[in-house]
Amino acid sequence: MAKGPKLTAALTLVAVAGVGVTYGLLFTPETPGELAIANTQGLFTTAEEGLGSKLGDPSGRWEVRAGSEAGYRVREKLARLPASSDAVGRTDAVTGGLTVVGEDQDYTVNDIEIQVDLSKLESDSPRRDDALRTRGLETDRFPLARFVGKGPIALPEPTGAGRTVKMTLEGMLTIHEVTKQVSIPIEARMEGGRAEVAGSFTFPMAEFGIQPPNVANIVTVEPTGTMEFRLLLTKAA
């Protein structure tokens, strides 16, 4: 009869330890800040310095360059308590570009197409990254995300003067092989032949057929997620 209380106590300790291990694996005290416009001049390599302010006319083709990032931000919970931080995963496997067309000093953005390899997403937890291969984003089955802009989009003044401007990108976003029309608020800054664009988009995961991951009801994810990105672009020669 004495074994009953002892067994119950032992199982309780095991459960508590399991929660503690899960917390340690999936939660960290610090969360990366949101991707945002930074110092554009310092983000490009020395080899690209020749594409500086001499190219005052932004007309032409612009390509996504190394240093660009995209990823997700979701709120995780441990049991019934809020997580100490959001879960954030990012990748630099970003490709694509856009075209700027000018007429009488008025410029529009056309042919926007950006692609992200979600299978390369990394967070601060390899276990979380492995889980996303078969849960949530299911990156083994749906490795690519794609945004195709609906143009033309007018560039506000005074774009090209090294100042940050706010815009809204309208287009079709494909995640998890589901395509939806979206409006994404962004900030952009252009300095000669270089540009930086940053933005985020929060959405219900169910709209893209994504089931929020759930680890035995110990670790759960809220049903909305945020896509974040910061793109570095240079004007093609």
N, C-alpha and C positions, 0 to 999 in steps of 0.2 A: 504493500500500500504506500510505502514511503517513496517508491519510485515515481509515482504520479506527479507530485509537485516538483520533484527534481527534473523530470523529463520536460515538464512544461516550462520551467525556468531555463533549461538548456536550449529548448527550441526558441524561446523568446530572445535569448542572447544571440543565437545564430541569425534570427531575423533582423535584429538590430544591427548586427555586424554586417549583414548583407546590404542593408540600406546605407550604412556608412561607406562601404566599399563602392557601391553604386554612385553615391554622392561624390566621392573622391575621384571616380573615373570620369564622370560626366559634367561636373560643375567646378568652376574655378572662381576665385574671388574677384578677378578682373575681367572685363569684357572689352574687346577692341571697340574704339569709337566708330561712329558711322563714317562711311566713305564720303569725302567732301572735297571741294576745290582747295588746292594747296598752292604752293609756290610753283607755278608752271615753269618758270625759267630754270629752276633747279631740278626738275623731274626728268629732263631729257639728257641724253648722253652727249659727251663732247663732240662726237662725230656728227651730231645733228645741229650743232651751233650755226652752221652755214644757212640754216633755214629760218633765220631770225627775222628781225623787224624789216629787213629790206623788201620782203614780200608783203607789201601792204594790201594788195588786192586778194581777198580770200577765195576768189573764183577758182574752181578746179576740183580735183579729186583729193580727198583726205583719207588716210589709212590709219587704222588702229595700230599703235606701236607697243613695244615691250614696256612693262611697267603698269599697263592697264590691269584692273582688277574687277571681279564681279563675285557675288555670293549671296548668302542668305543670312537672315537674323530671325530667330524664333524664341519664344518664351517657353522655357522648360519648368516643370514643377516636380518637386520631390514629395511624394505622397500628397498630403493636402497643404503643404507649405510652399510658398512661392520660392523660386530659385533665387540664388544670390546674384545671378547674372544671366543674361541672354546667351543662347548658343549661337555662335557665329562661325560660318564656314566660308572660305574664299578660294578663288583660283585666279591665276594669271593667264589661263588658257582662253584668251579672248581674241577674236579676230573680226574683221569686217571693215566698214568704212562708210563714207557718205560723199555727196557731191554738192558743192556750193555753186550756184548760178547767179551771176550779177547782171543787172540791166539798169542803167541810169542811176548808179549808186545804191540801188535797192537789191538786196541779196536774199536768196531763198535756199533752203536746204532740201536736197532731193536724194533719192536712192539710198536711204538709210537702211543698212542691214548689218546687224551685229549677231555674232554667234558665240556661245559659251559652252565649253566642254565641262559639263557638270561632274563627269567621272573623275575629274582632277580636283574636286573640292577638298579642302583640308580645314579642319578645325583644331582646337587644342586637345581633342580626344580621338585617337585612332579608332577606338571602339565605336564612337559615334559615326565616324566616317565609314567604317565597315558596315554599320547598321543601315546607313542610307543607300547602300548598294542594292539592298533587297527590301527596304521599308521606306515609307515616305516618298522621297523623290525617285526611288528605285533606279538609281543611275546605271545599274547593269543593263536594264531594259531600255531606259530612256536617257541616254547620255548627253543629249544636246538640248540647249535652250536657244531660242532664236527670236529676234525682234526685227520686224520689217516696218519701217516708218511709212506713214501715209503723208505724202508730200503734195505740193511743196509747202514748206514751213518757213514763214518769213523770219529773217534774222532781225532782232530789234536793234535799234541804235543805242549806244555807239559801239557795236561789235567791232573788234579789230583794234581797239585802243588800249588793250590790256586791262579792260574792266570786266567785272563779273556781271553777267546778265541772266535773267530768269526767263525760262521758256517752258512750254508744255509739248511733249512729244506724243503725237497721236499715231497709233499703229497697231499691228497684230503681234501679240506675244504668244509664243509656243513653249509650253513647259509640260513635261510628262505626256507628250504627244497630244496635248489639247491646245487649241488655238483660240484666243479671245482678243477682242478689241479692247485696248487699254489707253489711258491717258496718264503719262508719267511726267511729273514736274521735275525739271532739271535746272542746274546752274551751269553756265558755260563761260569760258574765258578764252579769248583768242589773242595771241601775241605773234604777229607776223605769220610765219609758216607753221606755227605750233598752236595747239588748242587742248583744252582740258574740259571734260564734261563729267558732271557727277549728278546722281539722282537716286531715288528709291521709290519703290512701289509696294504698298501693303495690300494683301488680298486674302480672301478666304481660300484655304487650300482646296476645299471641296470643289471650287469652280474649275480647278485644273485636274480633278480626279485624284487628288493626293489625300491619302489617309494619314493623319498625324500619327507619328510613331508612339507606341505605348509599350513600356517594358514592365510587364506583369503588374500594371497599375502602381508601380513604385515610381517610375519616371514617366511623366506624360508631357505632351507638347500641346500648347494651345492651338485652336483651329485656324488661326491666321498666321501668315508669315510675311516677311518683308524681303524683297529682292533689292540689293544695293549694287551700285557700280560706280567706278571712276574710270573714265576712258582718256587715254593720252593719244592724240592724233597729230600727224604731221602731214603737211601738204606734199603731194607727189610732185616730183621734179617735172 
